């Protein structure tokens, strides 16, 4: 069977983020997965931090996923994703645990996203000066107007709150 993730980032410090540059990830359910608990079913002391650029991701489920697990102590999960080609049912999925802990953030720019359901799916973020969301100059293509009985969505923001605005500019 195919592995569930192409690359998993867990317990990586913000001062030395993982640098994922170039290459192709394919034949997986999730292309790149950043999380603060799931890596070893325990807390990641440093969370998960990565800079991802110029990667071609082809996944059956999610291209790039950032997750604050409800079982964690809610240490930060952060990614900068730029100049990537992402093909999946959901291109980018950002999930913060119930209630929004303010631990997931990211900058996503100049990516080509081909999705069959949702281009960018953001759920439960608490935005603050040190915890932001930027979607800038991404090209989001949906393969059809419907994914089964559900309409497709380019960018879906659900329960995004806080003292700062999400920055969503120049996307096509």
Backbone torsions as a table, in degrees:
resi	resn	phi	psi	omega
1	UNK	NA	162.4	179.3
2	UNK	-79.3	146.3	176.0
3	UNK	-64.0	153.5	-177.7
4	UNK	-76.4	-31.7	177.3
5	UNK	-128.2	143.2	174.1
6	UNK	-75.3	-50.5	177.5
7	UNK	-135.8	132.5	175.6
8	UNK	-117.7	131.8	178.6
9	UNK	-113.5	121.7	-177.5
10	UNK	-147.9	134.6	175.9
11	UNK	61.6	50.4	178.9
12	UNK	-119.3	125.4	-176.1
13	UNK	-65.2	151.3	176.2
14	UNK	-69.7	-25.3	-179.6
15	UNK	-78.2	-18.5	177.3
16	UNK	-137.7	67.4	-176.8
17	UNK	-65.0	152.1	173.8
18	UNK	-62.7	137.1	177.4
19	UNK	-110.4	111.9	-178.7
20	UNK	-112.7	109.2	-172.3
21	UNK	-132.2	128.4	174.7
22	UNK	72.1	170.7	176.5
23	UNK	92.8	-176.5	-176.4
24	UNK	-131.2	137.2	173.2
25	UNK	-120.0	124.2	-178.9
26	UNK	-149.6	170.7	178.3
27	UNK	58.8	40.8	177.5
28	UNK	-133.1	163.4	175.4
29	UNK	-76.4	-44.6	178.0
30	UNK	-125.2	129.0	-176.9
31	UNK	-71.0	-59.8	179.9
32	UNK	-131.8	129.4	-173.9
33	UNK	-127.4	114.7	175.6
34	UNK	-106.5	129.7	-177.6
35	UNK	-153.4	163.3	-178.5
36	UNK	-112.3	14.8	179.5
37	UNK	-152.1	-42.3	-167.7
38	UNK	-65.3	-22.8	-176.3
39	UNK	-54.3	-44.7	178.6
40	UNK	-133.3	23.9	-177.6
41	UNK	51.1	41.8	176.4
42	UNK	-156.0	166.1	-179.1
43	UNK	-61.7	138.1	172.5
44	UNK	-94.9	109.1	-175.5
45	UNK	-51.5	-37.0	-175.6
46	UNK	-104.2	0.9	-177.0
47	UNK	77.6	-142.3	179.9
48	UNK	-149.2	122.8	-177.1
49	UNK	-134.4	133.3	-179.6
50	UNK	-152.2	150.2	170.5
51	UNK	-115.1	119.7	-172.6
52	UNK	-121.9	124.2	-179.8
53	UNK	-146.6	147.7	174.2
54	UNK	54.9	38.1	178.5
55	UNK	-107.5	137.6	173.0
56	UNK	-97.6	116.9	-177.6
57	UNK	-115.5	127.6	173.9
58	UNK	-130.1	109.9	-175.3
59	UNK	-131.6	151.8	-179.0
60	UNK	-75.7	-27.3	-175.5
61	UNK	-114.1	-71.7	-175.1
62	UNK	-127.6	134.5	178.6
63	UNK	-74.1	-59.9	178.4
64	UNK	-130.4	127.0	-177.1
65	UNK	-126.1	130.7	172.8
66	UNK	-115.5	127.0	-174.8
67	UNK	-135.6	127.1	165.7
68	UNK	-98.0	106.2	-177.5
69	UNK	-73.4	139.7	179.3
70	UNK	-62.7	-20.5	-179.4
71	UNK	-86.2	-8.3	-178.2
72	UNK	-82.9	171.8	172.6
73	UNK	-87.7	10.8	172.3
74	UNK	68.8	46.5	170.5
75	UNK	-79.0	158.1	-168.2
76	UNK	-64.0	141.1	170.4
77	UNK	-123.2	120.7	-174.6
78	UNK	-143.7	138.6	176.4
79	UNK	-140.9	146.6	165.9
80	UNK	-113.9	120.6	-177.5
81	UNK	-122.6	118.6	-177.4
82	UNK	-141.7	146.3	175.6
83	UNK	56.3	36.0	178.6
84	UNK	-104.1	155.8	170.5
85	UNK	-109.9	122.0	-173.6
86	UNK	-126.5	123.0	176.6
87	UNK	-125.0	119.8	-178.8
88	UNK	-169.0	171.7	173.3
89	UNK	-59.4	-47.5	172.7
90	UNK	-117.9	119.5	-177.2
91	UNK	-65.0	-59.3	178.8
92	UNK	-127.8	130.9	178.9
93	UNK	-126.9	124.1	-179.3
94	UNK	-120.7	119.7	-176.6
95	UNK	-128.2	121.4	174.2
96	UNK	-106.6	143.7	-175.3
97	UNK	-57.5	160.8	-177.7
98	UNK	-49.4	134.3	178.7
99	UNK	90.8	-9.4	178.1
100	UNK	62.5	99.8	-177.7
101	UNK	-90.8	-8.6	-176.9
102	UNK	74.0	35.9	-175.8
103	UNK	-114.2	-11.4	-179.0
104	UNK	-109.5	131.0	177.8
105	UNK	-148.2	163.0	178.6
106	UNK	-175.5	158.8	174.1
107	UNK	-121.9	124.2	-177.5
108	UNK	-127.2	111.7	-176.1
109	UNK	-142.2	145.3	176.2
110	UNK	58.7	37.8	178.0
111	UNK	-101.8	148.6	170.6
112	UNK	-101.6	114.4	-175.8
113	UNK	-115.4	121.6	176.0
114	UNK	-114.2	112.3	-174.1
115	UNK	-124.9	148.5	175.1
116	UNK	-97.1	-11.5	179.7
117	UNK	-130.0	-63.9	-177.5
118	UNK	-136.5	129.9	178.4
119	UNK	-68.6	-56.5	177.4
120	UNK	-132.3	124.1	-176.7
121	UNK	-120.9	111.6	-177.4
122	UNK	-116.2	124.8	-177.7
123	UNK	-130.0	121.2	167.7
124	UNK	76.6	32.3	-179.4
125	UNK	-85.3	141.0	172.3
126	UNK	-109.1	106.1	-175.2
127	UNK	-89.4	137.8	-179.8
128	UNK	-150.0	174.9	-179.0
129	UNK	-53.1	-34.6	179.6
130	UNK	-99.7	8.0	-173.6
131	UNK	-142.4	89.1	-173.1
132	UNK	-118.5	173.7	175.7
133	UNK	-135.3	122.6	175.9
134	UNK	-127.2	125.3	172.4
135	UNK	-120.4	108.6	-171.4
136	UNK	-135.3	126.0	174.2
137	UNK	56.0	39.0	174.1
138	UNK	-92.2	145.4	175.9
139	UNK	-105.3	111.3	-175.8
140	UNK	-110.1	116.1	177.5
141	UNK	-111.6	130.7	176.7
142	UNK	-103.8	132.9	-173.8
143	UNK	-69.1	-22.1	175.7
144	UNK	-160.6	177.9	178.3
145	UNK	-84.3	-10.9	-177.7
146	UNK	-135.4	143.2	170.3
147	UNK	-116.9	95.0	-170.1
148	UNK	65.7	-129.6	179.1
149	UNK	-85.4	-2.5	-175.0
150	UNK	-102.4	140.5	175.8
151	UNK	-70.2	147.4	177.6
152	UNK	-80.3	158.7	-176.2
153	UNK	-138.0	133.5	176.9
154	UNK	-70.3	-57.5	178.1
155	UNK	-131.3	123.5	180.0
156	UNK	-118.8	117.5	176.9
157	UNK	-112.0	121.6	179.6
158	UNK	-127.6	125.8	177.1
159	UNK	56.3	47.5	175.5
160	UNK	-99.1	116.4	-174.3
161	UNK	-133.9	-175.7	173.6
162	UNK	125.1	-170.1	-175.4
163	UNK	-94.3	-7.8	179.6
164	UNK	-117.5	157.3	176.6
165	UNK	-88.9	146.8	166.0
166	UNK	-71.2	139.9	179.7
167	UNK	-103.6	110.3	-177.9
168	UNK	-126.5	103.5	-174.2
169	UNK	-139.1	146.9	169.2
170	UNK	64.5	17.0	179.4
171	UNK	-82.8	150.4	-179.5
172	UNK	-120.3	NA	NA
